[in-house]
């Protein structure tokens, strides 16, 4: 790699007094870094060929001596960069001029992320963050290691080399190689950003490469089943015990809004309570977010619980979704059935489109913010017709 230094003055940078700073231009592989020296002269006093100030006065001697000291310092930094095996670029030279080269060798991405994950494990064990959040950071590090190996054939990288190009490359790796959808990829990008931002906040790095990085979240079209489609599945009689079991678990979720993992960990004796009138409620923290959900236990899900002695027989998520595709085909449902579709259907068709208030649905869904629930607020045509009839009945002319 080629390194070159050159001292100069630029008359166009002169102040009102006619003086201009002496500058040093550092060139590495064609890239330039300009550094202003704390010394000013008249542009006409500069000798371009000799790279020094003209004249023999004490002031001129002091400035020329300072330039030589600065030049020696550049070569000292040059040697230090090679000694520490740091990235040989203008950014590293700038860090050297700012006195920030020491211990840079130990500031690596994987090492930092591993330390971060250890701290977050403590937070998880003390219930300050959810297990799901912690696992996302673990998965982010796994993806970063894979990216480093496939793109750079390295197991780690200096934080100095984490720049915008590296960030964009990681995003394209998640979408292109790992086949993640945009929003899923951005979930991991945000975890990555959190780790890097923490390094910046703690002074480990002097520049945050995520500073001007903008996340573009796609608006997701959340699909759901209509009441008629739910009825079709509910009323379908299956002689196959395997399909009948999956159908019932799916319908249970359609009328409770519980996600797969929440159904899997559901315990009737632990999670069902009664009010003074004898109404039963499922009161359970969501496994994903640790937010409490309070769900009225309606007749249909209660009927399903009774059928299985109040213990839901939930197999693996993979098996559930595999069998649901079979059920969808048998019931002629022109939508791809997967377990989470039941939660979507509870939020949209079962509750919001039957006049249940948004805040109530949010409480049942275990959402920490009602804005999360608003994503499901899709109005069916039948609901619009019903609402229009109510308007006509209430308005008398």
TADATA-V401102 format. One record per residue. N is the residue number from 0. RES is the residue in one small letter. OMEGA is omega in whole degrees, 0 to 359 (none if undefined). BURIAL is I if it has 24 or more other ideal C-beta (glycine too) atoms within 12 Angstrom, else O. Layout:
n=[N:N]
res=[RES:RES]
omega=[OMEGA:OMEGA]
burial=[BURIAL:BURIAL]
This chain:
n=[0:1:2:3:4:5:6:7:8:9:10:11:12:13:14:15:16:17:18:19:20:21:22:23:24:25:26:27:28:29:30:31:32:33:34:35:36:37:38:39:40:41:42:43:44:45:46:47:48:49:50:51:52:53:54:55:56:57:58:59:60:61:62:63:64:65:66:67:68:69:70:71:72:73:74:75:76:77:78:79:80:81:82:83:84:85:86:87:88:89:90:91:92:93:94:95:96:97:98:99:100:101:102:103:104:105:106:107:108:109:110:111:112:113:114:115:116:117:118:119:120:121:122:123:124:125:126:127:128:129:130:131:132:133:134:135:136:137:138:139:140:141:142:143:144:145:146:147:148:149:150:151:152:153:154:155:156:157:158:159:160:161:162:163:164:165:166:167:168:169:170:171:172:173:174:175:176:177:178:179:180:181:182:183:184:185:186:187:188:189:190:191:192:193:194:195:196:197:198:199:200:201:202:203:204:205:206:207:208:209:210:211:212:213:214:215:216:217:218:219:220:221:222:223:224:225:226:227:228:229:230:231:232:233:234:235:236:237:238:239:240:241:242:243:244:245:246:247:248:249:250:251:252:253:254:255:256:257:258:259:260:261:262:263:264:265:266:267:268:269:270:271:272:273:274:275:276:277:278:279:280:281:282:283:284:285:286:287:288:289:290:291:292:293:294:295:296:297:298:299:300:301:302:303:304:305:306:307:308:309:310:311:312:313:314:315:316:317:318:319:320:321:322:323:324:325:326:327:328:329:330:331:332:333:334:335:336:337:338:339:340:341:342:343:344:345:346:347:348:349:350:351:352:353:354:355:356:357:358:359:360:361:362:363:364:365:366:367:368:369:370:371:372:373:374:375:376:377:378:379:380:381:382:383:384:385:386:387:388:389:390:391:392:393:394:395:396]
res=[x:x:x:x:x:x:x:x:x:x:x:x:x:x:x:x:x:x:x:x:x:x:x:x:x:x:x:x:x:x:x:x:x:x:x:x:x:x:x:x:x:x:x:x:x:x:x:x:x:x:x:x:x:x:x:x:x:x:x:x:x:x:x:x:x:x:x:x:x:x:x:x:x:x:x:x:x:x:x:x:x:x:x:x:x:x:x:x:x:x:x:x:x:x:x:x:x:x:x:x:x:x:x:x:x:x:x:x:x:x:x:x:x:x:x:x:x:x:x:x:x:x:x:x:x:x:x:x:x:x:x:x:x:x:x:x:x:x:x:x:x:x:x:x:x:x:x:x:x:x:x:x:x:x:x:x:x:x:x:x:x:x:x:x:x:x:x:x:x:x:x:x:x:x:x:x:x:x:x:x:x:x:x:x:x:x:x:x:x:x:x:x:x:x:x:x:x:x:x:x:x:x:x:x:x:x:x:x:x:x:x:x:x:x:x:x:x:x:x:x:x:x:x:x:x:x:x:x:x:x:x:x:x:x:x:x:x:x:x:x:x:x:x:x:x:x:x:x:x:x:x:x:x:x:x:x:x:x:x:x:x:x:x:x:x:x:x:x:x:x:x:x:x:x:x:x:x:x:x:x:x:x:x:x:x:x:x:x:x:x:x:x:x:x:x:x:x:x:x:x:x:x:x:x:x:x:x:x:x:x:x:x:x:x:x:x:x:x:x:x:x:x:x:x:x:x:x:x:x:x:x:x:x:x:x:x:x:x:x:x:x:x:x:x:x:x:x:x:x:x:x:x:x:x:x:x:x:x:x:x:x:x:x:x:x:x:x:x:x:x:x:x:x:x:x:x:x:x:x:x:x:x:x:x:x:x:x:x:x:x:x:x:x:x:x:x:x]
omega=[185:178:180:176:180:178:186:169:179:183:181:180:184:178:180:180:178:180:181:178:168:181:174:177:179:181:178:181:176:179:187:175:180:178:179:176:181:178:182:179:171:181:182:181:184:179:184:183:184:180:179:180:179:174:183:180:179:180:178:180:181:181:180:177:179:178:179:177:180:180:178:179:178:181:175:177:178:180:181:179:179:181:182:181:180:178:184:181:183:180:179:177:179:177:178:178:178:178:186:181:184:178:178:182:183:183:182:186:184:179:179:182:178:177:178:181:177:178:180:174:177:178:179:182:177:176:176:172:181:176:180:178:179:180:177:178:177:181:177:179:178:179:180:178:178:180:179:181:184:185:187:184:180:177:178:182:177:178:177:182:176:181:182:180:178:181:180:178:179:178:180:176:180:182:186:183:182:176:176:173:184:185:177:178:182:175:178:177:180:177:177:179:180:180:181:180:177:177:178:181:181:177:179:173:185:181:180:182:178:187:183:181:183:176:179:181:177:172:185:177:183:181:177:178:173:178:180:179:177:178:180:180:182:184:181:179:179:175:177:184:180:180:180:180:181:177:183:178:179:179:177:180:178:183:175:182:182:178:183:185:178:174:181:184:183:177:185:183:183:191:179:179:178:174:184:179:179:178:182:179:169:179:188:174:177:181:185:188:183:178:183:175:178:190:174:180:183:183:184:177:177:177:180:178:180:181:183:178:174:176:182:180:187:176:180:180:180:179:180:182:177:181:179:177:178:179:179:180:180:182:181:176:184:177:179:181:170:191:184:176:178:178:176:183:177:183:186:188:187:187:186:181:173:172:178:184:182:181:178:179:179:179:180:183:183:178:178:182:181:178:178:181:182:179:183:187:176:185:176:179:180:178:178:179:180:179:179:179:178:178:181:182:184:182:179:178:none]
burial=[O:O:I:O:I:I:I:I:I:O:O:O:O:O:O:O:O:O:O:I:I:I:I:I:I:I:O:I:O:O:O:O:I:I:I:O:I:O:I:I:I:O:I:O:I:I:O:O:O:O:I:I:I:O:O:O:O:O:O:O:O:O:I:I:O:I:I:O:O:I:I:O:I:I:O:O:I:I:O:I:I:O:O:I:O:I:I:I:I:I:I:I:I:I:I:I:I:O:O:I:I:O:O:I:O:O:I:I:I:I:I:I:I:O:O:I:I:O:O:I:O:O:O:O:O:O:O:O:I:I:I:I:I:I:O:I:I:I:I:I:I:O:I:I:I:O:I:I:O:O:O:O:O:O:O:I:I:I:I:I:I:I:I:O:O:I:I:I:I:I:I:O:I:I:O:O:O:O:O:O:O:O:O:O:I:I:I:I:I:I:I:I:I:I:I:I:O:I:I:O:O:O:O:I:I:I:O:I:I:I:O:O:I:O:O:O:O:O:O:O:O:I:I:I:I:I:I:O:I:I:O:I:I:I:O:I:O:O:O:O:O:O:I:I:I:I:I:I:I:I:I:I:I:I:I:I:I:I:I:I:I:I:I:I:O:I:O:I:O:O:I:I:O:O:O:O:O:O:O:I:I:I:I:I:I:I:I:I:I:O:I:O:I:I:I:I:I:I:O:I:I:I:O:I:I:O:O:O:O:O:O:I:I:I:O:O:O:O:O:I:I:O:I:I:O:I:I:I:O:O:I:O:I:O:I:O:I:I:I:I:I:I:I:I:I:I:I:I:I:I:I:I:I:I:O:I:O:I:O:O:I:I:I:I:I:I:I:O:O:O:O:O:I:O:I:I:I:I:O:I:O:O:O:O:O:O:O:O:O:O:O:O:O:O:O:O:O]
